[in-house]
Amino acid sequence: MIDIVKRRYLYFSLSLLVIIPGLIALIIWGLPLAIDFTGGSLLYIRFNSGSLPQSQDINDVYSEFGFADTLVQTSGDDSLFIRSKDMDEATRSMIIQTMENRFNTTIIVESFETVGPLIGKEIALRAAGAVGLAALGILFYITYAFRGVKNAFRYGVSAIIAMLHDVLVVIGIEAILGHFLGWEVDAIFLTALLTIIGFSVHDTIVVFDRIRENSRLYRRLPFETIVNQSIVQTLARSINTQLTVLFTLLALAIFGGITIRHFVITLIVGVLSGTYSSIFNAAPILVVWEKREWQYWFRRSTTRA
């Protein structure tokens, strides 16, 4: 039998190796927030003829109308996403007209969205509240569902720790990709994050439920052995389920188009992290808690010294 629990500190260390670079990127660069959270205007345009102008040329046009620090992103061979401060329809029309005259082309406006700064702050607060409420709901639900097991509260807390692991991984990767690829955190990213939380907790509950069943069947076995046996018994099920999801997401990432690629890649990162945390983090945390191993962490270091 594979002894996963025995090497739990190795798996904890691997998690830290993934999380720490993301946290460093988050501290240095921060999260690139989209207009959904900061407020502003997003213009998606397609050039009907000719080549795409340079980003600096687009910025120059916007600067003439008093919009500095404009972000221009290419979408395909003939389209642009342009993010700027809040503007009205009249200003947008004049900017489009100026670009058509200057670049000698016809521009088709695919979409134009405007979000005020107050609305953006409210959305940011509600996003944080949604994640917090989801965590509390999961904690109370798992504690109630496992009320027949000794120390049921530990199962809820362990699931939340594994969930926070996935959230940190996804946000850290987003900070890195946002810096190098120009991706931004928007409402769609929040949707992906909440979906990832659901996947992670669902897979964790499957392992916990098997631990509950085996605890009743093998009461004389050490808790560490029961946990390891439960993980191994659900390992094939977890991997098969997540591979099915990953194959679907990979197909969407390759063939689904650029508009959903950010969303799909975020889900891929989250599903991989959720599978790892439910197997190698959540259940081993129960063993650490049961044996109160934190009492010996520093003693071992002192003894070795």
C-alpha positions in Angstrom: 0.0 0.0 0.0 1.2 3.5 -0.8 2.1 5.3 2.4 1.0 8.9 1.6 0.5 10.0 5.2 4.1 9.0 6.2 5.5 11.6 3.7 3.0 14.3 4.7 5.7 16.9 5.4 7.2 16.4 2.0 3.8 17.2 0.4 3.4 20.2 2.7 6.8 21.5 1.6 5.8 21.0 -2.1 2.7 23.1 -1.5 4.8 25.9 0.1 7.2 25.8 -2.9 4.2 26.5 -5.2 2.5 29.1 -2.9 5.6 31.2 -1.9 6.5 32.4 -5.4 2.9 33.5 -6.0 2.8 35.4 -2.7 6.1 37.1 -3.6 4.6 38.1 -6.9 1.5 39.3 -5.2 3.5 41.5 -2.8 5.7 43.0 -5.5 3.2 43.4 -8.4 -0.2 42.9 -6.8 -3.3 41.7 -8.5 -4.0 43.4 -11.9 -7.6 44.4 -11.2 -10.0 44.9 -14.2 -12.5 47.7 -14.5 -15.1 45.4 -12.7 -13.3 46.3 -9.5 -11.5 49.6 -10.2 -14.0 51.3 -12.4 -13.4 52.5 -16.0 -14.3 51.8 -19.6 -13.5 48.8 -21.7 -13.7 49.1 -25.5 -13.5 46.1 -27.7 -13.0 47.1 -31.4 -12.3 45.3 -34.7 -10.5 46.8 -37.6 -12.3 46.1 -40.9 -9.3 46.7 -43.1 -5.6 47.4 -42.9 -3.1 46.3 -40.2 -3.5 46.9 -36.5 -2.0 50.2 -35.3 0.7 50.2 -32.6 -0.3 50.4 -29.0 1.5 53.7 -28.7 -0.5 55.2 -31.5 -3.7 54.2 -29.7 -2.4 55.7 -26.5 -1.7 58.9 -28.4 -5.3 59.2 -29.6 -6.6 58.6 -26.1 -4.2 61.1 -24.6 -5.6 63.8 -26.9 -8.9 63.3 -25.2 -7.4 63.4 -21.7 -7.2 59.6 -21.1 -3.6 58.7 -20.1 -2.4 55.3 -18.8 -4.5 53.5 -21.3 -4.0 49.7 -21.6 -4.1 48.2 -25.1 -4.3 44.4 -25.6 -4.3 42.6 -28.9 -7.1 40.0 -29.5 -6.4 38.1 -32.7 -5.2 39.6 -35.9 -7.7 42.5 -36.2 -9.1 43.3 -32.8 -8.1 45.3 -29.7 -9.2 45.5 -26.1 -8.7 49.1 -24.8 -9.1 49.8 -21.1 -9.2 53.4 -19.8 -10.8 55.7 -17.3 -14.5 56.2 -17.2 -15.9 57.8 -20.4 -19.3 58.5 -21.9 -20.8 57.5 -25.2 -20.1 60.8 -26.9 -16.4 60.7 -26.1 -16.2 57.1 -27.2 -17.7 58.1 -30.6 -15.2 60.9 -31.1 -12.3 58.6 -30.3 -13.5 56.0 -32.8 -13.9 58.7 -35.4 -10.4 60.1 -34.8 -8.9 56.6 -35.1 -10.7 55.9 -38.3 -9.5 59.1 -39.9 -5.9 58.8 -38.6 -5.4 55.1 -39.4 -7.5 55.2 -42.6 -9.7 52.2 -41.7 -13.2 51.3 -40.7 -13.6 50.3 -37.0 -16.4 48.1 -35.8 -17.3 48.4 -32.1 -17.9 44.9 -30.7 -18.6 46.0 -27.2 -18.3 49.0 -24.9 -18.6 48.7 -21.1 -18.4 51.3 -18.4 -18.2 50.8 -14.6 -18.1 53.7 -12.2 -15.4 53.7 -9.4 -18.0 53.4 -6.6 -19.6 50.4 -8.3 -16.2 48.8 -8.7 -15.4 49.2 -5.0 -18.8 47.7 -4.1 -18.1 44.7 -6.4 -14.7 44.2 -4.8 -16.2 44.1 -1.3 -19.0 41.8 -2.4 -16.4 39.5 -4.0 -14.4 39.2 -0.8 -17.6 38.7 1.1 -18.7 35.9 -1.2 -15.4 34.0 -0.7 -15.7 34.5 3.1 -19.3 33.4 3.3 -18.5 30.3 1.2 -15.7 29.4 3.6 -18.0 29.8 6.7 -20.8 27.8 5.0 -18.4 25.0 4.2 -17.0 25.0 7.7 -20.4 24.7 9.3 -21.8 22.2 6.8 -18.9 19.8 7.1 -18.9 20.1 10.9 -22.6 19.3 10.9 -22.3 16.5 8.4 -19.6 14.8 10.4 -21.2 15.4 13.8 -21.2 11.6 14.5 -17.4 11.5 14.3 -15.1 12.4 17.1 -13.7 15.9 16.7 -16.0 16.7 13.8 -14.8 20.4 13.9 -11.4 19.3 12.7 -12.8 18.0 9.5 -14.3 21.4 8.7 -11.2 23.3 9.6 -8.9 20.9 7.5 -11.2 21.3 4.5 -11.0 25.1 4.9 -7.2 25.0 5.1 -7.0 22.9 1.9 -9.4 25.3 0.3 -7.3 28.3 1.2 -4.3 26.4 -0.2 -6.1 26.3 -3.6 -7.1 30.0 -3.4 -3.6 31.1 -2.6 -2.2 29.0 -5.5 -4.7 30.4 -8.0 -4.3 34.0 -6.8 -0.5 33.6 -6.8 -0.4 32.2 -10.4 -2.8 35.0 -11.4 -0.4 37.6 -10.1 2.4 36.1 -12.1 0.5 35.6 -15.3 -1.1 39.1 -14.9 2.4 40.7 -14.8 3.8 38.8 -17.8 0.7 38.2 -19.9 -1.4 41.3 -19.0 -4.3 39.2 -17.7 -6.6 41.0 -15.3 -8.8 39.9 -12.4 -12.5 40.5 -13.3 -15.9 39.0 -12.4 -15.2 36.0 -14.6 -12.1 35.2 -12.5 -14.2 35.4 -9.4 -16.6 32.9 -10.9 -13.7 30.6 -11.7 -12.4 31.0 -8.1 -15.7 30.0 -6.5 -16.0 27.0 -8.9 -12.5 25.9 -7.8 -13.6 26.1 -4.2 -16.5 23.9 -4.9 -14.4 21.3 -6.7 -11.7 21.3 -4.0 -14.2 20.9 -1.1 -16.2 18.2 -2.9 -13.1 16.1 -3.5 -12.0 16.6 0.1 -15.4 15.5 1.5 -15.1 12.3 -0.5 -11.8 11.4 1.3 -13.2 12.5 4.7 -16.3 10.4 4.2 -14.2 7.3 3.6 -12.2 8.1 6.7 -15.5 8.2 8.7 -16.5 4.8 7.3 -13.2 3.2 8.0 -13.0 4.7 11.5 -16.2 2.7 12.3 -14.9 -0.5 10.7 -11.4 -0.5 12.0 -11.6 1.0 15.4 -8.5 -0.7 16.7 -6.2 0.5 13.9 -4.1 3.7 14.5 -5.7 6.8 13.1 -2.8 7.4 10.8 -3.3 4.0 9.2 -7.0 4.6 8.8 -6.4 7.9 7.1 -3.8 6.5 4.7 -6.0 3.6 3.8 -8.9 5.9 3.1 -6.8 8.1 0.8 -5.5 5.1 -1.1 -9.1 3.8 -1.5 -10.3 7.1 -3.0 -7.2 7.9 -5.0 -8.3 6.3 -8.2 -11.7 7.8 -8.0 -10.3 11.3 -7.4 -7.7 11.1 -10.2 -10.2 9.7 -12.7 -12.8 12.4 -12.0 -10.3 15.3 -12.2 -8.7 13.9 -15.4 -12.1 13.9 -17.0 -12.6 17.6 -16.1 -9.0 18.5 -17.1 -9.4 16.9 -20.6 -12.5 19.0 -21.2 -10.8 22.2 -19.9 -7.8 21.6 -22.1 -10.0 21.2 -25.2 -11.7 24.5 -24.3 -8.3 26.2 -23.7 -7.0 25.1 -27.1 -10.1 25.4 -29.3 -12.4 27.7 -27.3 -11.0 31.0 -28.4 -9.2 33.8 -26.6 -12.3 35.3 -24.9 -12.6 32.3 -22.5 -8.9 31.2 -22.3 -8.2 33.1 -19.2 -11.2 31.6 -17.4 -10.4 28.1 -18.6 -6.7 28.2 -17.6 -7.6 29.5 -14.2 -9.9 26.5 -13.8 -7.1 24.2 -14.9 -4.8 25.6 -12.3 -7.5 25.3 -9.6 -8.5 21.8 -10.5 -4.9 20.6 -10.3 -4.4 22.3 -7.0 -7.7 21.1 -5.6 -6.9 17.5 -6.5 -3.5 17.8 -4.9 -4.7 19.5 -1.7 -7.6 17.0 -1.1 -5.2 14.0 -1.3 -1.9 15.3 0.1 -3.0 18.1 2.4 -6.5 17.9 3.8 -6.4 14.3 5.2 -2.8 14.5 6.4 -3.7 17.7 8.4 -6.1 15.5 10.4 -3.2 13.2 11.3 -1.1 16.2 12.4 -3.9 17.5 14.5 -4.8 14.1 16.0 -1.2 13.5 17.1 -0.6 17.2 18.0 2.7 17.1 16.2 3.3 20.8 16.4 4.3 20.2 20.0 7.4 18.4 18.7 8.4 20.6 15.8 10.7 22.9 17.7 11.8 20.2 20.1 13.2 18.2 17.1 15.0 21.3 15.8 16.6 21.9 19.3 17.6 18.2 19.6 19.2 18.2 16.2 21.1 21.4 17.0 
